[in-house]
Amino acid sequence: MRPVSRPVILTGDRTTGPLHLGHYIGSLKSRVELQHTHKQYVLLADTQALTDNADHPDKVRRNVLEVALDYLAVGIDPALSTICLQSALPALAELTMLYLNFVTVARLERNPTIKEEIQARGFGRDIPAGFLCYPAAQAADITAFRATVVPVGEDQTPLIEQTNELVRRLNRQIGRSVLPEARAITPLIGRLPGVDGRAKMSKSQGNALPLSASDDEIAAAVQRMYTDPDHLRASDPGRVEGNVVFTYLDAFDPDREAVAELKAHYQKGGLGDMVLKQRLTIILQATVAPIRERRAALSRDVDTIMDILRTGVQRGREITEQTKDEIVAGLGLFSL
């Protein structure tokens, strides 16, 4: 009897800085769980990071190890997950170039995710070509590993839809099903807001808590968190909606029943903000402390991390080159 093959997952992060609590609750935690039931590839997306950091390649290069450290510190196990460096897999760039012949500029510009990111970065018409072509590059990443599952945020699902459009177009062109379609899975908890209450936790906006944050840094960040501006006294009824402290409690507090009781008490009145912030501080410190300690220990052994990356690249090259060769042959291109 043949063993049942596990579903293939592709996931990863741009190497623009150390990862933070938003990454942890949005994807890292689930990756640690999924690696036991799926064949998981985790991509250090340094090539993608260059699409809006071409003037700062040193920043991209430096953060390869920083992000790898975060992966290992949260519990991504290189014996269960393959950690790959995007720029070290030439088949990804080759497939991107091939795929760009099967998608129009108009379709790339219509992608809602790309449109929003272009507006957010203020590119206007000075859009880096690599940035505009990112949907094709992501399609290359996903299909090169033959991934059928891709964990993404809700705002990233249009990219998976466009990947599947390209898959169908290529399969029709080749005349048989060479590439599988991928399914997006989104986190139960939406995007974590920044500690300043803004819609997104972001390194560039300075409102993120990194996974290496000290207890003092966590405590200071929680103290700055936005609650309800009309909740002036503990006896006043307070609003839960839009209250950043409650958003974080929903994300990190394992005692769901206790959180529900706190919400009811807060809405009725008689519960002060400091009580909530003290509880959240303790929970976040307990979450980050073991990650921070593992990260510090791992950072003292760079040779081991480099060995993990080399092994991951070797595994990644095997499958991505095989996929590229099959696509090239299927399209009937000349080969030597």
C-alpha positions as CSV (number, residue, x, y, z in Angstrom):
1,M,0.0,0.0,0.0
2,R,1.5,3.4,-1.1
3,P,1.8,6.0,1.7
4,V,-0.5,9.0,1.5
5,S,1.4,12.1,0.5
6,R,1.0,15.1,2.6
7,P,-0.4,18.4,1.2
8,V,2.3,20.8,0.3
9,I,2.5,24.3,1.9
10,L,4.5,27.3,0.7
11,T,4.8,30.2,3.0
12,G,7.4,32.9,3.8
13,D,8.3,36.5,4.6
14,R,10.2,39.4,3.0
15,T,13.6,39.9,4.6
16,T,13.2,43.5,5.4
17,G,13.5,43.3,9.2
18,P,13.0,41.0,12.2
19,L,9.5,39.6,12.6
20,H,7.0,40.8,15.2
21,L,3.9,39.8,17.1
22,G,1.7,40.5,14.1
23,H,3.7,37.9,12.1
24,Y,3.5,35.5,15.1
25,I,-0.3,35.5,15.5
26,G,-1.0,35.9,11.8
27,S,1.2,33.1,10.4
28,L,4.2,31.8,12.5
29,K,2.1,30.1,15.1
30,S,0.1,28.2,12.5
31,R,3.2,27.2,10.6
32,V,4.6,25.5,13.7
33,E,1.4,23.5,13.9
34,L,1.0,22.8,10.1
35,Q,4.6,21.4,9.8
36,H,3.4,18.2,11.5
37,T,0.6,17.5,9.0
38,H,1.9,19.1,5.8
39,K,5.1,19.1,3.7
40,Q,6.1,22.7,4.4
41,Y,8.5,25.0,2.5
42,V,9.3,28.4,4.1
43,L,10.7,31.0,1.8
44,L,13.1,33.8,2.9
45,A,11.8,36.2,0.3
46,D,14.9,38.3,-0.3
47,T,14.3,38.8,-4.0
48,Q,10.8,40.1,-3.4
49,A,12.1,42.4,-0.7
50,L,14.2,44.1,-3.3
51,T,11.1,45.2,-5.3
52,D,10.8,48.2,-3.0
53,N,14.2,48.1,-1.4
54,A,16.6,48.1,-4.4
55,D,18.4,51.1,-3.0
56,H,19.1,49.2,0.3
57,P,20.4,45.7,-0.6
58,D,22.4,45.6,2.6
59,K,19.2,45.8,4.6
60,V,17.7,42.9,2.7
61,R,20.9,40.8,3.0
62,R,21.3,41.5,6.7
63,N,17.8,40.5,7.5
64,V,18.0,37.1,5.9
65,L,19.6,35.8,9.1
66,E,17.3,37.9,11.3
67,V,14.2,36.3,9.8
68,A,15.8,32.8,9.8
69,L,16.5,33.3,13.6
70,D,12.8,34.2,14.2
71,Y,11.7,31.1,12.3
72,L,13.8,28.8,14.4
73,A,13.0,30.6,17.6
74,V,9.3,30.2,17.3
75,G,9.6,26.5,16.7
76,I,9.8,26.0,12.9
77,D,11.8,22.8,12.8
78,P,14.3,22.3,9.9
79,A,13.7,18.6,10.2
80,L,10.0,19.1,9.4
81,S,10.1,22.3,7.3
82,T,12.4,23.2,4.5
83,I,13.7,26.8,4.9
84,C,14.8,28.2,1.5
85,L,16.5,31.4,0.4
86,Q,14.5,32.8,-2.6
87,S,17.5,34.3,-4.4
88,A,19.4,31.0,-4.3
89,L,16.7,29.2,-6.3
90,P,17.3,30.3,-10.0
91,A,14.3,28.3,-11.2
92,L,12.0,30.8,-9.5
93,A,13.3,33.7,-11.6
94,E,13.2,31.6,-14.7
95,L,9.6,30.6,-14.1
96,T,8.7,34.2,-13.3
97,M,10.0,35.3,-16.7
98,L,8.0,32.5,-18.5
99,Y,4.8,33.4,-16.6
100,L,5.0,37.0,-17.5
101,N,4.3,36.0,-21.1
102,F,0.9,34.6,-20.0
103,V,-0.4,37.7,-18.1
104,T,-1.1,41.2,-19.2
105,V,0.0,44.5,-17.6
106,A,-3.6,45.5,-17.3
107,R,-4.3,42.3,-15.3
108,L,-1.4,42.9,-13.0
109,E,-2.5,46.5,-12.4
110,R,-6.1,45.3,-11.6
111,N,-4.9,43.0,-8.8
112,P,-6.5,44.6,-5.6
113,T,-3.5,43.7,-3.4
114,I,-1.1,45.3,-5.8
115,K,-3.3,48.4,-6.3
116,E,-3.5,48.9,-2.5
117,E,0.2,48.5,-2.0
118,I,1.1,50.9,-4.8
119,Q,-1.1,53.5,-3.3
120,A,0.3,52.9,0.2
121,R,3.8,53.4,-1.0
122,G,3.0,56.5,-3.1
123,F,4.6,55.1,-6.2
124,G,2.2,56.9,-8.6
125,R,3.4,55.9,-12.1
126,D,7.0,55.3,-10.9
127,I,6.2,51.7,-10.0
128,P,9.2,49.4,-9.9
129,A,8.6,46.8,-12.6
130,G,9.5,44.0,-10.1
131,F,6.8,45.3,-7.8
132,L,4.2,45.4,-10.4
133,C,5.1,41.9,-11.6
134,Y,5.0,40.4,-8.1
135,P,1.8,38.4,-8.7
136,A,3.6,36.5,-11.5
137,A,6.7,36.0,-9.2
138,Q,4.5,34.7,-6.4
139,A,2.8,32.3,-8.8
140,A,6.3,31.1,-9.8
141,D,7.1,30.5,-6.1
142,I,3.9,28.7,-5.4
143,T,3.9,26.5,-8.4
144,A,7.6,25.7,-8.4
145,F,7.1,23.9,-5.1
146,R,3.8,22.5,-6.3
147,A,2.1,23.9,-3.3
148,T,-1.6,23.2,-2.9
149,V,-2.0,25.2,0.3
150,V,-0.8,28.8,0.9
151,P,-1.4,30.5,4.3
152,V,-2.1,34.2,3.6
153,G,-3.9,37.2,5.1
154,E,-7.3,38.1,3.8
155,D,-5.8,41.0,1.8
156,Q,-3.5,38.6,0.0
157,T,-6.2,36.2,-1.4
158,P,-6.3,38.0,-4.8
159,L,-2.7,37.0,-5.4
160,I,-3.7,33.3,-4.9
161,E,-6.6,33.8,-7.3
162,Q,-4.2,35.2,-9.9
163,T,-1.8,32.3,-9.4
164,N,-4.6,29.9,-10.1
165,E,-5.5,31.9,-13.3
166,L,-1.9,31.4,-14.5
167,V,-2.0,27.7,-13.6
168,R,-5.1,27.2,-15.7
169,R,-3.7,29.1,-18.6
170,L,-0.5,27.2,-18.6
171,N,-2.2,23.8,-18.2
172,R,-4.4,24.7,-21.2
173,Q,-1.4,25.7,-23.2
174,I,0.5,22.6,-22.4
175,G,-2.6,20.4,-22.9
176,R,-2.5,18.6,-19.7
177,S,-2.6,19.2,-15.9
178,V,1.0,19.9,-15.1
179,L,0.5,22.3,-12.2
180,P,-1.9,22.0,-9.3
181,E,-4.1,24.9,-8.2
182,A,-3.5,26.3,-4.7
183,R,-6.0,27.0,-1.9
184,A,-5.6,30.0,0.4
185,I,-6.0,29.5,4.1
186,T,-6.5,32.7,6.2
187,P,-5.9,33.0,9.9
188,L,-8.8,33.0,12.3
189,I,-7.6,36.2,13.8
190,G,-7.3,39.1,11.3
191,R,-4.5,41.5,11.0
192,L,-3.1,42.6,14.3
193,P,-3.2,46.4,14.7
194,G,-0.1,48.3,15.8
195,V,0.4,49.1,19.4
196,D,-0.5,52.7,18.5
197,G,-4.0,51.6,17.3
198,R,-3.2,51.9,13.6
199,A,-4.7,49.4,11.2
200,K,-1.5,47.4,10.7
201,M,1.5,46.5,12.9
202,S,4.5,47.4,10.8
203,K,8.2,47.7,11.3
204,S,8.4,50.8,9.0
205,Q,5.7,52.6,11.1
206,G,7.5,51.9,14.4
207,N,4.4,50.4,16.0
208,A,5.5,46.8,16.1
209,L,6.7,44.6,19.0
210,P,9.5,42.4,17.7
211,L,9.8,38.8,18.8
212,S,13.0,39.8,20.6
213,A,11.3,42.5,22.7
214,S,12.3,42.7,26.4
215,D,9.8,42.6,29.2
216,D,10.3,46.3,29.7
217,E,9.7,47.1,26.1
218,I,6.5,45.0,26.1
219,A,5.3,46.7,29.3
220,A,5.9,50.2,27.8
221,A,4.2,49.3,24.6
222,V,1.1,48.0,26.4
223,Q,0.9,51.2,28.5
224,R,0.8,53.2,25.3
225,M,-2.1,51.1,23.8
226,Y,-5.3,52.8,22.8
227,T,-8.4,51.8,24.8
228,D,-11.6,53.8,24.9
229,P,-11.1,57.6,25.0
230,D,-14.5,58.1,26.6
231,H,-13.6,55.6,29.4
232,L,-12.3,58.3,31.8
233,R,-13.1,56.6,35.1
234,A,-13.2,52.9,36.0
235,S,-16.9,53.3,36.9
236,D,-17.7,54.4,33.3
237,P,-19.1,51.9,30.8
238,G,-16.5,51.3,28.1
239,R,-16.4,50.2,24.5
240,V,-14.8,46.9,23.4
241,E,-15.0,47.6,19.7
242,G,-11.8,49.3,18.5
243,N,-10.2,48.8,21.9
244,V,-6.6,47.7,21.0
245,V,-6.1,46.1,24.4
246,F,-9.1,43.8,23.9
247,T,-8.0,43.1,20.4
248,Y,-4.7,41.8,21.7
249,L,-6.4,39.8,24.5
250,D,-8.6,38.1,21.9
251,A,-5.4,37.2,20.0
252,F,-3.1,36.1,22.8
253,D,-5.1,35.3,26.0
254,P,-5.8,31.5,26.1
255,D,-8.6,31.9,28.6
256,R,-11.5,32.7,26.3
257,E,-14.1,32.6,29.1
258,A,-12.1,35.1,31.2
259,V,-11.8,37.5,28.3
260,A,-15.6,37.3,27.7
261,E,-16.2,38.1,31.3
262,L,-13.8,41.1,31.2
263,K,-15.6,42.4,28.1
264,A,-19.0,42.2,29.9
265,H,-17.6,43.9,33.0
266,Y,-15.9,46.7,31.0
267,Q,-19.0,47.4,29.0
268,K,-21.1,47.6,32.2
269,G,-18.6,49.7,34.0
270,G,-16.4,49.2,37.0
271,L,-13.3,47.9,35.3
272,G,-10.3,50.1,34.8
273,D,-7.9,50.2,31.9
274,M,-4.9,49.4,34.1
275,V,-6.3,46.1,35.1
276,L,-6.6,45.1,31.5
277,K,-3.2,46.3,30.6
278,Q,-1.6,44.5,33.5
279,R,-3.2,41.3,32.4
280,L,-2.1,41.8,28.7
281,T,1.4,42.7,29.8
282,I,1.8,39.4,31.7
283,I,0.4,37.4,28.8
284,L,2.6,39.0,26.1
285,Q,5.7,38.7,28.3
286,A,5.0,35.0,28.8
287,T,4.5,34.5,25.0
288,V,7.7,36.4,24.0
289,A,10.1,35.3,26.7
290,P,10.8,31.7,25.5
291,I,11.1,32.9,21.9
292,R,13.5,35.7,22.9
293,E,15.6,33.3,24.9
294,R,15.8,30.7,22.1
295,R,16.6,33.4,19.6
296,A,19.5,34.7,21.7
297,A,20.9,31.2,22.0
298,L,20.6,30.5,18.3
299,S,22.2,33.8,17.4
300,R,25.5,32.6,19.0
301,D,25.7,29.7,16.5
302,V,25.6,31.3,13.0
303,D,27.3,28.4,11.4
304,T,24.5,26.1,12.3
305,I,21.9,28.5,10.8
306,M,24.0,28.7,7.6
307,D,24.0,24.9,7.4
308,I,20.2,24.9,7.8
309,L,19.9,27.4,4.9
310,R,22.3,25.5,2.7
311,T,20.4,22.2,3.2
312,G,17.1,24.0,2.5
313,V,18.4,25.5,-0.7
314,Q,19.6,22.1,-1.8
315,R,16.2,20.6,-1.2
316,G,14.4,23.6,-2.8
317,R,16.6,23.4,-5.9
318,E,15.7,19.8,-6.5
319,I,11.9,20.4,-6.7
320,T,12.0,23.8,-8.3
321,E,14.3,22.8,-11.1
322,Q,12.2,19.7,-11.7
323,T,9.1,21.8,-12.0
324,K,10.8,24.3,-14.3
325,D,12.1,21.6,-16.6
326,E,8.6,20.1,-16.8
327,I,7.1,23.5,-17.7
328,V,9.8,24.2,-20.3
329,A,9.3,20.8,-21.9
330,G,5.5,21.1,-21.8
331,L,5.6,24.4,-23.6
332,G,7.8,22.8,-26.3
333,L,10.7,25.2,-25.9
334,F,14.0,24.3,-27.4
335,S,16.3,22.4,-25.1
336,L,19.9,21.2,-25.4
